[in-house]
Structure formats: C-alpha cells, structure tokens
C-alpha cells in the first residue's frame, strides 16, 4: 500500500470461479496503484482473472 489516499477506483479485471466460470467479483485498481478485489458474496478460492474489454 502507498501513502497516497485512495480516491477513485476502476474495475480492471473480472474474477471468475475456476470450477464454474461464474463471475464472482471484480479486481479494482485505485488512483494510487493499489489493487483490491471486490467480491460479490465473500472471497472465493481458485479463481481466474480476465481483463475487462474496453470499448475502442
């Protein structure tokens, strides 16, 4: 973690369950560079991270 405060965050990746492929959360990147998972219904083990496609 950095000493710069977290002011804004943006989802950069989907967090998917390896077993089911179900979306279980998002990985956020904060303005200070910190990364933080945001789980829908509690932390899940054995996950895959898939980048969120951005519109061109």
PQR file with spaces between the fields and no chain letter, atoms N, CA, C, O and H, PARSE charges and radii, in Angstrom:
ATOM       1  N    UNK     1       0.834   -1.184    0.000 -0.4000 1.5000
ATOM       2  CA   UNK     1       0.000    0.000    0.000 -0.0000 2.0000
ATOM       3  C    UNK     1       0.880    1.249    0.000  0.5500 1.7000
ATOM       4  O    UNK     1       1.985    1.262    0.541 -0.5500 1.4000
ATOM       5  N    UNK     2       0.361    2.265   -0.610 -0.4000 1.5000
ATOM       6  CA   UNK     2       1.083    3.524   -0.662 -0.0000 2.0000
ATOM       7  C    UNK     2       0.498    4.504    0.340  0.5500 1.7000
ATOM       8  O    UNK     2      -0.561    4.260    0.918 -0.5500 1.4000
ATOM       9  H    UNK     2      -0.538    2.255   -1.049  0.4000 1.0000
ATOM      10  N    UNK     3       1.198    5.618    0.541 -0.4000 1.5000
ATOM      11  CA   UNK     3       0.708    6.652    1.464 -0.0000 2.0000
ATOM      12  C    UNK     3      -0.284    7.591    0.787  0.5500 1.7000
ATOM      13  O    UNK     3      -0.959    8.372    1.457 -0.5500 1.4000
ATOM      14  H    UNK     3       2.058    5.817    0.071  0.4000 1.0000
ATOM      15  N    UNK     4      -0.374    7.516   -0.544 -0.4000 1.5000
ATOM      16  CA   UNK     4      -1.334    8.343   -1.277 -0.0000 2.0000
ATOM      17  C    UNK     4      -2.726    7.790   -0.997  0.5500 1.7000
ATOM      18  O    UNK     4      -2.934    6.580   -1.091 -0.5500 1.4000
ATOM      19  H    UNK     4       0.174    6.881   -1.088  0.4000 1.0000
ATOM      20  N    UNK     5      -3.680    8.647   -0.656 -0.4000 1.5000
ATOM      21  CA   UNK     5      -5.024    8.138   -0.355 -0.0000 2.0000
ATOM      22  C    UNK     5      -5.732    7.564   -1.578  0.5500 1.7000
ATOM      23  O    UNK     5      -5.505    7.999   -2.707 -0.5500 1.4000
ATOM      24  H    UNK     5      -3.511    9.630   -0.580  0.4000 1.0000
ATOM      25  N    UNK     6      -6.582    6.592   -1.335 -0.4000 1.5000
ATOM      26  CA   UNK     6      -7.420    6.013   -2.389 -0.0000 2.0000
ATOM      27  C    UNK     6      -8.607    6.947   -2.592  0.5500 1.7000
ATOM      28  O    UNK     6      -9.442    7.103   -1.701 -0.5500 1.4000
ATOM      29  H    UNK     6      -6.767    6.238   -0.417  0.4000 1.0000
ATOM      30  N    UNK     7      -8.677    7.558   -3.752 -0.4000 1.5000
ATOM      31  CA   UNK     7      -9.767    8.471   -4.041 -0.0000 2.0000
ATOM      32  C    UNK     7     -10.736    7.900   -5.060  0.5500 1.7000
ATOM      33  O    UNK     7     -11.952    8.013   -4.902 -0.5500 1.4000
ATOM      34  H    UNK     7      -7.999    7.430   -4.476  0.4000 1.0000
ATOM      35  N    UNK     8     -10.197    7.285   -6.108 -0.4000 1.5000
ATOM      36  CA   UNK     8     -11.034    6.706   -7.156 -0.0000 2.0000
ATOM      37  C    UNK     8     -10.497    5.333   -7.532  0.5500 1.7000
ATOM      38  O    UNK     8      -9.289    5.097   -7.544 -0.5500 1.4000
ATOM      39  H    UNK     8      -9.209    7.193   -6.236  0.4000 1.0000
ATOM      40  N    UNK     9     -11.421    4.443   -7.836 -0.4000 1.5000
ATOM      41  CA   UNK     9     -11.050    3.100   -8.259 -0.0000 2.0000
ATOM      42  C    UNK     9     -11.792    2.732   -9.523  0.5500 1.7000
ATOM      43  O    UNK     9     -12.873    3.249   -9.805 -0.5500 1.4000
ATOM      44  H    UNK     9     -12.402    4.635   -7.826  0.4000 1.0000
ATOM      45  N    UNK    10     -11.186    1.819  -10.286 -0.4000 1.5000
ATOM      46  CA   UNK    10     -11.768    1.406  -11.561 -0.0000 2.0000
ATOM      47  C    UNK    10     -11.621   -0.104  -11.698  0.5500 1.7000
ATOM      48  O    UNK    10     -10.537   -0.635  -11.456 -0.5500 1.4000
ATOM      49  H    UNK    10     -10.308    1.400  -10.057  0.4000 1.0000
ATOM      50  N    UNK    11     -12.694   -0.815  -12.083 -0.4000 1.5000
ATOM      51  CA   UNK    11     -12.567   -2.264  -12.281 -0.0000 2.0000
ATOM      52  C    UNK    11     -11.711   -2.550  -13.520  0.5500 1.7000
ATOM      53  O    UNK    11     -11.962   -2.018  -14.601 -0.5500 1.4000
ATOM      54  H    UNK    11     -13.574   -0.383  -12.279  0.4000 1.0000
ATOM      55  N    UNK    12     -10.703   -3.397  -13.339 -0.4000 1.5000
ATOM      56  CA   UNK    12      -9.801   -3.699  -14.459 -0.0000 2.0000
ATOM      57  C    UNK    12      -9.858   -5.160  -14.888  0.5500 1.7000
ATOM      58  O    UNK    12      -9.429   -5.502  -15.989 -0.5500 1.4000
ATOM      59  H    UNK    12     -10.499   -3.829  -12.461  0.4000 1.0000
ATOM      60  N    UNK    13     -10.397   -6.036  -14.006 -0.4000 1.5000
ATOM      61  CA   UNK    13     -10.492   -7.453  -14.355 -0.0000 2.0000
ATOM      62  C    UNK    13     -11.731   -8.082  -13.736  0.5500 1.7000
ATOM      63  O    UNK    13     -12.179   -7.696  -12.657 -0.5500 1.4000
ATOM      64  H    UNK    13     -10.746   -5.758  -13.112  0.4000 1.0000
ATOM      65  N    UNK    14     -12.278   -9.074  -14.462 -0.4000 1.5000
ATOM      66  CA   UNK    14     -13.320   -9.925  -13.904 -0.0000 2.0000
ATOM      67  C    UNK    14     -12.618  -10.978  -13.052  0.5500 1.7000
ATOM      68  O    UNK    14     -11.523  -11.427  -13.393 -0.5500 1.4000
ATOM      69  H    UNK    14     -11.914   -9.387  -15.339  0.4000 1.0000
ATOM      70  N    UNK    15     -13.245  -11.371  -11.948 -0.4000 1.5000
ATOM      71  CA   UNK    15     -12.756  -12.501  -11.160 -0.0000 2.0000
ATOM      72  C    UNK    15     -13.748  -13.633  -11.374  0.5500 1.7000
ATOM      73  O    UNK    15     -14.928  -13.513  -11.045 -0.5500 1.4000
ATOM      74  H    UNK    15     -14.134  -11.006  -11.671  0.4000 1.0000
ATOM      75  N    UNK    16     -13.250  -14.742  -11.935 -0.4000 1.5000
ATOM      76  CA   UNK    16     -14.100  -15.878  -12.291 -0.0000 2.0000
ATOM      77  C    UNK    16     -13.724  -17.106  -11.469  0.5500 1.7000
ATOM      78  O    UNK    16     -12.546  -17.347  -11.207 -0.5500 1.4000
ATOM      79  H    UNK    16     -12.291  -14.839  -12.203  0.4000 1.0000
ATOM      80  N    UNK    17     -14.728  -17.881  -11.064 -0.4000 1.5000
ATOM      81  CA   UNK    17     -14.502  -19.147  -10.381 -0.0000 2.0000
ATOM      82  C    UNK    17     -13.914  -20.145  -11.385  0.5500 1.7000
ATOM      83  O    UNK    17     -14.455  -20.312  -12.478 -0.5500 1.4000
ATOM      84  H    UNK    17     -15.685  -17.685  -11.277  0.4000 1.0000
ATOM      85  N    UNK    18     -12.819  -20.802  -11.024 -0.4000 1.5000
ATOM      86  CA   UNK    18     -12.204  -21.785  -11.932 -0.0000 2.0000
ATOM      87  C    UNK    18     -13.116  -22.972  -12.205  0.5500 1.7000
ATOM      88  O    UNK    18     -13.135  -23.502  -13.316 -0.5500 1.4000
ATOM      89  H    UNK    18     -12.379  -20.667  -10.136  0.4000 1.0000
ATOM      90  N    UNK    19     -13.870  -23.389  -11.198 -0.4000 1.5000
ATOM      91  CA   UNK    19     -14.710  -24.587  -11.330 -0.0000 2.0000
ATOM      92  C    UNK    19     -15.936  -24.346  -12.199  0.5500 1.7000
ATOM      93  O    UNK    19     -16.292  -25.194  -13.018 -0.5500 1.4000
ATOM      94  H    UNK    19     -13.854  -22.958  -10.295  0.4000 1.0000
ATOM      95  N    UNK    20     -16.594  -23.183  -12.027 -0.4000 1.5000
ATOM      96  CA   UNK    20     -17.869  -22.945  -12.700 -0.0000 2.0000
ATOM      97  C    UNK    20     -17.793  -21.909  -13.812  0.5500 1.7000
ATOM      98  O    UNK    20     -18.670  -21.858  -14.674 -0.5500 1.4000
ATOM      99  H    UNK    20     -16.305  -22.495  -11.362  0.4000 1.0000
ATOM     100  N    UNK    21     -16.750  -21.081  -13.797 -0.4000 1.5000
ATOM     101  CA   UNK    21     -16.646  -19.996  -14.768 -0.0000 2.0000
ATOM     102  C    UNK    21     -17.529  -18.810  -14.416  0.5500 1.7000
ATOM     103  O    UNK    21     -17.594  -17.839  -15.170 -0.5500 1.4000
ATOM     104  H    UNK    21     -16.038  -21.122  -13.097  0.4000 1.0000
ATOM     105  N    UNK    22     -18.207  -18.881  -13.281 -0.4000 1.5000
ATOM     106  CA   UNK    22     -19.133  -17.828  -12.842 -0.0000 2.0000
ATOM     107  C    UNK    22     -18.366  -16.587  -12.374  0.5500 1.7000
ATOM     108  O    UNK    22     -17.322  -16.695  -11.730 -0.5500 1.4000
ATOM     109  H    UNK    22     -18.154  -19.670  -12.668  0.4000 1.0000
ATOM     110  N    UNK    23     -18.897  -15.415  -12.706 -0.4000 1.5000
ATOM     111  CA   UNK    23     -18.326  -14.150  -12.256 -0.0000 2.0000
ATOM     112  C    UNK    23     -18.576  -14.011  -10.757  0.5500 1.7000
ATOM     113  O    UNK    23     -19.725  -14.012  -10.314 -0.5500 1.4000
ATOM     114  H    UNK    23     -19.744  -15.327  -13.229  0.4000 1.0000
ATOM     115  N    UNK    24     -17.495  -13.890   -9.973 -0.4000 1.5000
ATOM     116  CA   UNK    24     -17.619  -13.814   -8.515 -0.0000 2.0000
ATOM     117  C    UNK    24     -17.147  -12.475   -7.950  0.5500 1.7000
ATOM     118  O    UNK    24     -17.260  -12.234   -6.748 -0.5500 1.4000
ATOM     119  H    UNK    24     -16.562  -13.888  -10.334  0.4000 1.0000
ATOM     120  N    UNK    25     -16.617  -11.601   -8.814 -0.4000 1.5000
ATOM     121  CA   UNK    25     -16.177  -10.287   -8.348 -0.0000 2.0000
ATOM     122  C    UNK    25     -15.396   -9.548   -9.408  0.5500 1.7000
ATOM     123  O    UNK    25     -15.273   -9.992  -10.550 -0.5500 1.4000
ATOM     124  H    UNK    25     -16.525  -11.796   -9.791  0.4000 1.0000
ATOM     125  N    UNK    26     -14.866   -8.393   -8.993 -0.4000 1.5000
ATOM     126  CA   UNK    26     -14.038   -7.563   -9.872 -0.0000 2.0000
ATOM     127  C    UNK    26     -12.757   -7.186   -9.146  0.5500 1.7000
ATOM     128  O    UNK    26     -12.743   -7.042   -7.924 -0.5500 1.4000
ATOM     129  H    UNK    26     -14.966   -8.033   -8.066  0.4000 1.0000
ATOM     130  N    UNK    27     -11.689   -7.028   -9.902 -0.4000 1.5000
ATOM     131  CA   UNK    27     -10.432   -6.516   -9.357 -0.0000 2.0000
ATOM     132  C    UNK    27     -10.355   -5.039   -9.704  0.5500 1.7000
ATOM     133  O    UNK    27     -10.415   -4.661  -10.874 -0.5500 1.4000
ATOM     134  H    UNK    27     -11.700   -7.144  -10.895  0.4000 1.0000
ATOM     135  N    UNK    28     -10.220   -4.207   -8.675 -0.4000 1.5000
ATOM     136  CA   UNK    28     -10.148   -2.758   -8.862 -0.0000 2.0000
ATOM     137  C    UNK    28      -8.722   -2.260   -8.749  0.5500 1.7000
ATOM     138  O    UNK    28      -7.930   -2.774   -7.960 -0.5500 1.4000
ATOM     139  H    UNK    28     -10.170   -4.515   -7.725  0.4000 1.0000
ATOM     140  N    UNK    29      -8.406   -1.253   -9.547 -0.4000 1.5000
ATOM     141  CA   UNK    29      -7.143   -0.537   -9.419 -0.0000 2.0000
ATOM     142  C    UNK    29      -7.470    0.880   -8.979  0.5500 1.7000
ATOM     143  O    UNK    29      -8.279    1.569   -9.600 -0.5500 1.4000
ATOM     144  H    UNK    29      -9.050   -0.835  -10.188  0.4000 1.0000
ATOM     145  N    UNK    30      -6.831    1.300   -7.900 -0.4000 1.5000
ATOM     146  CA   UNK    30      -7.061    2.619   -7.330 -0.0000 2.0000
ATOM     147  C    UNK    30      -6.131    3.653   -7.928  0.5500 1.7000
ATOM     148  O    UNK    30      -5.123    3.310   -8.546 -0.5500 1.4000
ATOM     149  H    UNK    30      -6.174    0.739   -7.395  0.4000 1.0000
ATOM     150  N    UNK    31      -6.468    4.916   -7.746 -0.4000 1.5000
ATOM     151  CA   UNK    31      -5.664    6.017   -8.280 -0.0000 2.0000
ATOM     152  C    UNK    31      -4.219    5.980   -7.792  0.5500 1.7000
ATOM     153  O    UNK    31      -3.337    6.521   -8.459 -0.5500 1.4000
ATOM     154  H    UNK    31      -7.287    5.195   -7.244  0.4000 1.0000
ATOM     155  N    UNK    32      -3.958    5.360   -6.655 -0.4000 1.5000
ATOM     156  CA   UNK    32      -2.589    5.306   -6.123 -0.0000 2.0000
ATOM     157  C    UNK    32      -1.851    4.029   -6.533  0.5500 1.7000
ATOM     158  O    UNK    32      -0.730    3.791   -6.084 -0.5500 1.4000
ATOM     159  H    UNK    32      -4.675    4.921   -6.114  0.4000 1.0000
ATOM     160  N    UNK    33      -2.480    3.203   -7.390 -0.4000 1.5000
ATOM     161  CA   UNK    33      -1.836    1.985   -7.883 -0.0000 2.0000
ATOM     162  C    UNK    33      -2.198    0.729   -7.113  0.5500 1.7000
ATOM     163  O    UNK    33      -1.902   -0.372   -7.576 -0.5500 1.4000
ATOM     164  H    UNK    33      -3.391    3.397   -7.755  0.4000 1.0000
ATOM     165  N    UNK    34      -2.835    0.860   -5.941 -0.4000 1.5000
ATOM     166  CA   UNK    34      -3.243   -0.311   -5.175 -0.0000 2.0000
ATOM     167  C    UNK    34      -4.258   -1.136   -5.963  0.5500 1.7000
ATOM     168  O    UNK    34      -5.052   -0.596   -6.733 -0.5500 1.4000
ATOM     169  H    UNK    34      -3.075    1.755   -5.565  0.4000 1.0000
ATOM     170  N    UNK    35      -4.218   -2.469   -5.757 -0.4000 1.5000
ATOM     171  CA   UNK    35      -5.195   -3.384   -6.336 -0.0000 2.0000
ATOM     172  C    UNK    35      -6.029   -3.965   -5.206  0.5500 1.7000
ATOM     173  O    UNK    35      -5.506   -4.255   -4.130 -0.5500 1.4000
ATOM     174  H    UNK    35      -3.573   -2.907   -5.131  0.4000 1.0000
ATOM     175  N    UNK    36      -7.329   -4.136   -5.448 -0.4000 1.5000
ATOM     176  CA   UNK    36      -8.208   -4.667   -4.417 -0.0000 2.0000
ATOM     177  C    UNK    36      -9.341   -5.453   -5.059  0.5500 1.7000
ATOM     178  O    UNK    36     -10.036   -4.939   -5.936 -0.5500 1.4000
ATOM     179  H    UNK    36      -7.753   -3.900   -6.322  0.4000 1.0000
ATOM     180  N    UNK    37      -9.535   -6.725   -4.617 -0.4000 1.5000
ATOM     181  CA   UNK    37     -10.674   -7.486   -5.118 -0.0000 2.0000
ATOM     182  C    UNK    37     -11.965   -7.028   -4.440  0.5500 1.7000
ATOM     183  O    UNK    37     -11.968   -6.686   -3.258 -0.5500 1.4000
ATOM     184  H    UNK    37      -8.970   -7.142   -3.905  0.4000 1.0000
ATOM     185  N    UNK    38     -13.039   -7.027   -5.188 -0.4000 1.5000
ATOM     186  CA   UNK    38     -14.370   -6.742   -4.654 -0.0000 2.0000
ATOM     187  C    UNK    38     -15.232   -7.966   -4.958  0.5500 1.7000
ATOM     188  O    UNK    38     -15.620   -8.195   -6.103 -0.5500 1.4000
ATOM     189  H    UNK    38     -13.036   -7.305   -6.148  0.4000 1.0000
ATOM     190  N    UNK    39     -15.525   -8.743   -3.925 -0.4000 1.5000
ATOM     191  CA   UNK    39     -16.264   -9.992   -4.062 -0.0000 2.0000
ATOM     192  C    UNK    39     -17.753   -9.736   -3.960  0.5500 1.7000
ATOM     193  O    UNK    39     -18.185   -8.875   -3.194 -0.5500 1.4000
ATOM     194  H    UNK    39     -15.210   -8.557   -2.994  0.4000 1.0000
ATOM     195  N    UNK    40     -18.543  -10.475   -4.729 -0.4000 1.5000
ATOM     196  CA   UNK    40     -19.996  -10.356   -4.681 -0.0000 2.0000
ATOM     197  C    UNK    40     -20.566  -10.991   -3.417  0.5500 1.7000
ATOM     198  O    UNK    40     -21.441  -10.418   -2.768 -0.5500 1.4000
ATOM     199  H    UNK    40     -18.192  -11.174   -5.352  0.4000 1.0000
ATOM     200  N    UNK    41     -20.066  -12.183   -3.069 -0.4000 1.5000
ATOM     201  CA   UNK    41     -20.646  -12.921   -1.946 -0.0000 2.0000
ATOM     202  C    UNK    41     -19.547  -13.603   -1.137  0.5500 1.7000
ATOM     203  O    UNK    41     -19.623  -14.806   -0.887 -0.5500 1.4000
ATOM     204  H    UNK    41     -19.356  -12.649   -3.597  0.4000 1.0000
ATOM     205  N    UNK    42     -18.544  -12.863   -0.733 -0.4000 1.5000
ATOM     206  CA   UNK    42     -17.430  -13.420    0.029 -0.0000 2.0000
ATOM     207  C    UNK    42     -16.316  -13.925   -0.872  0.5500 1.7000
ATOM     208  O    UNK    42     -16.533  -14.233   -2.043 -0.5500 1.4000
ATOM     209  H    UNK    42     -18.482  -11.886   -0.936  0.4000 1.0000
ATOM     210  N    UNK    43     -15.126  -14.004   -0.307 -0.4000 1.5000
ATOM     211  CA   UNK    43     -13.934  -14.407   -1.052 -0.0000 2.0000
ATOM     212  C    UNK    43     -14.061  -15.839   -1.559  0.5500 1.7000
ATOM     213  O    UNK    43     -14.573  -16.714   -0.860 -0.5500 1.4000
ATOM     214  H    UNK    43     -14.949  -13.754    0.645  0.4000 1.0000
ATOM     215  N    UNK    44     -13.594  -16.065   -2.770 -0.4000 1.5000
ATOM     216  CA   UNK    44     -13.621  -17.379   -3.413 -0.0000 2.0000
ATOM     217  C    UNK    44     -12.178  -17.804   -3.687  0.5500 1.7000
ATOM     218  O    UNK    44     -11.360  -16.998   -4.133 -0.5500 1.4000
ATOM     219  H    UNK    44     -13.178  -15.354   -3.338  0.4000 1.0000
ATOM     220  N    UNK    45     -11.875  -19.068   -3.418 -0.4000 1.5000
ATOM     221  CA   UNK    45     -10.558  -19.627   -3.705 -0.0000 2.0000
ATOM     222  C    UNK    45     -10.560  -20.198   -5.124  0.5500 1.7000
ATOM     223  O    UNK    45     -11.624  -20.457   -5.686 -0.5500 1.4000
ATOM     224  H    UNK    45     -12.539  -19.722   -3.056  0.4000 1.0000
ATOM     225  N    UNK    46      -9.395  -20.391   -5.695 -0.4000 1.5000
ATOM     226  CA   UNK    46      -9.249  -20.961   -7.043 -0.0000 2.0000
ATOM     227  C    UNK    46     -10.020  -20.149   -8.082  0.5500 1.7000
ATOM     228  O    UNK    46     -11.062  -20.571   -8.583 -0.5500 1.4000
ATOM     229  H    UNK    46      -8.530  -20.181   -5.239  0.4000 1.0000
ATOM     230  N    UNK    47      -9.480  -18.984   -8.385 -0.4000 1.5000
ATOM     231  CA   UNK    47     -10.129  -18.078   -9.330 -0.0000 2.0000
ATOM     232  C    UNK    47      -9.211  -17.775  -10.512  0.5500 1.7000
ATOM     233  O    UNK    47      -8.001  -17.998  -10.462 -0.5500 1.4000
ATOM     234  H    UNK    47      -8.634  -18.642   -7.978  0.4000 1.0000
ATOM     235  N    UNK    48      -9.818  -17.267  -11.560 -0.4000 1.5000
ATOM     236  CA   UNK    48      -9.110  -16.777  -12.738 -0.0000 2.0000
ATOM     237  C    UNK    48      -9.402  -15.294  -12.871  0.5500 1.7000
ATOM     238  O    UNK    48     -10.490  -14.834  -12.524 -0.5500 1.4000
ATOM     239  H    UNK    48     -10.801  -17.086  -11.600  0.4000 1.0000
ATOM     240  N    UNK    49      -8.435  -14.551  -13.372 -0.4000 1.5000
ATOM     241  CA   UNK    49      -8.626  -13.130  -13.629 -0.0000 2.0000
ATOM     242  C    UNK    49      -8.668  -12.919  -15.142  0.5500 1.7000
ATOM     243  O    UNK    49      -7.777  -13.364  -15.865 -0.5500 1.4000
ATOM     244  H    UNK    49      -7.552  -14.925  -13.654  0.4000 1.0000
ATOM     245  N    UNK    50      -9.710  -12.239  -15.608 -0.4000 1.5000
ATOM     246  CA   UNK    50      -9.880  -11.993  -17.036 -0.0000 2.0000
ATOM     247  C    UNK    50     -10.013  -10.488  -17.243  0.5500 1.7000
ATOM     248  O    UNK    50     -10.897   -9.862  -16.657 -0.5500 1.4000
ATOM     249  H    UNK    50     -10.434  -11.878  -15.021  0.4000 1.0000
ATOM     250  N    UNK    51      -9.138   -9.892  -18.077 -0.4000 1.5000
ATOM     251  CA   UNK    51      -9.209   -8.449  -18.302 -0.0000 2.0000
ATOM     252  C    UNK    51     -10.582   -8.036  -18.841  0.5500 1.7000
ATOM     253  O    UNK    51     -11.205   -8.755  -19.622 -0.5500 1.4000
ATOM     254  H    UNK    51      -8.420  -10.400  -18.552  0.4000 1.0000
ATOM     255  N    UNK    52     -11.028   -6.871  -18.404 -0.4000 1.5000
ATOM     256  CA   UNK    52     -12.275   -6.309  -18.902 -0.0000 2.0000
ATOM     257  C    UNK    52     -11.975   -5.642  -20.230  0.5500 1.7000
ATOM     258  O    UNK    52     -11.091   -4.791  -20.318 -0.5500 1.4000
ATOM     259  H    UNK    52     -10.521   -6.287  -17.769  0.4000 1.0000
ATOM     260  N    UNK    53     -12.717   -6.032  -21.274 -0.4000 1.5000
ATOM     261  CA   UNK    53     -12.518   -5.430  -22.594 -0.0000 2.0000
ATOM     262  C    UNK    53     -13.008   -3.991  -22.552  0.5500 1.7000
ATOM     263  O    UNK    53     -14.092   -3.706  -22.042 -0.5500 1.4000
ATOM     264  H    UNK    53     -13.436   -6.724  -21.202  0.4000 1.0000
ATOM     265  N    UNK    54     -12.209   -3.103  -23.086 -0.4000 1.5000
ATOM     266  CA   UNK    54     -12.598   -1.695  -23.139 -0.0000 2.0000
ATOM     267  C    UNK    54     -13.104   -1.342  -24.525  0.5500 1.7000
ATOM     268  O    UNK    54     -12.630   -1.880  -25.525 -0.5500 1.4000
ATOM     269  H    UNK    54     -11.329   -3.334  -23.500  0.4000 1.0000
ATOM     270  N    UNK    55     -14.050   -0.456  -24.577 -0.4000 1.5000
ATOM     271  CA   UNK    55     -14.599   -0.005  -25.864 -0.0000 2.0000
ATOM     272  C    UNK    55     -13.568    0.852  -26.579  0.5500 1.7000
ATOM     273  O    UNK    55     -12.890    1.668  -25.954 -0.5500 1.4000
ATOM     274  H    UNK    55     -14.435   -0.019  -23.764  0.4000 1.0000
ATOM     275  N    UNK    56     -13.453    0.672  -27.859 -0.4000 1.5000
ATOM     276  CA   UNK    56     -12.465    1.438  -28.636 -0.0000 2.0000
ATOM     277  C    UNK    56     -13.065    2.741  -29.147  0.5500 1.7000
ATOM     278  O    UNK    56     -12.381    3.513  -29.820 -0.5500 1.4000
ATOM     279  H    UNK    56     -14.003    0.009  -28.366  0.4000 1.0000
